[in-house]
Amino acid sequence: MSSVKDEARKLIERLPSEATWDDVMYELYVKKKLAQALKAADEGRVIAHDKVRASFLAE
């Protein structure tokens, strides 16, 4: 498993040369949120799509 530092380096290397600090921060933010979501899914901390949809339709 790669460390966070290694993953950040890989992410930055994939960005174009003209990337801004905002671009870097956005990519890191998205990477973090996706990692959190995958962890939640692995741990079963998710709600089925049909249940979410039903809760919106009930309002």
C-alpha positions in Angstrom: 0.0 0.0 0.0 1.3 3.4 -0.9 1.7 6.1 1.7 -0.4 9.3 1.5 2.8 11.2 0.6 3.5 8.8 -2.3 -0.1 9.1 -3.6 0.1 12.9 -3.4 3.3 12.9 -5.4 1.7 10.7 -8.1 -1.3 12.9 -8.2 0.8 16.1 -8.6 3.0 14.5 -11.3 -0.2 13.7 -13.4 -1.2 17.4 -13.4 -0.2 19.6 -16.3 2.8 22.0 -15.9 0.4 25.0 -15.9 -1.6 23.6 -12.9 -2.4 26.2 -10.2 -2.4 25.8 -6.5 -6.2 25.7 -6.7 -5.9 22.7 -9.1 -3.6 20.9 -6.7 -5.8 21.5 -3.7 -8.9 20.4 -5.6 -7.3 17.2 -6.8 -6.1 16.4 -3.3 -9.6 17.2 -1.8 -11.3 14.9 -4.3 -8.8 12.1 -3.7 -9.4 12.4 0.1 -13.1 12.4 -0.3 -13.1 9.3 -2.6 -10.8 7.5 -0.1 -13.2 8.3 2.7 -16.2 7.1 0.6 -14.5 3.9 -0.3 -13.6 3.2 3.3 -17.2 3.9 4.4 -18.5 1.5 1.8 -16.0 -1.2 2.8 -17.2 -0.8 6.4 -20.9 -0.9 5.4 -21.6 2.7 6.4 -23.7 3.4 3.3 -27.4 3.8 2.5 -28.9 2.0 -0.4 -29.9 4.2 -3.4 -33.5 3.2 -3.3 -33.8 4.2 0.4 -32.3 7.6 -0.2 -34.6 8.1 -3.2 -37.6 7.1 -1.2 -36.7 9.5 1.6 -36.6 12.4 -1.0 -39.9 11.4 -2.6 -41.6 11.2 0.8 -40.9 14.9 1.5 
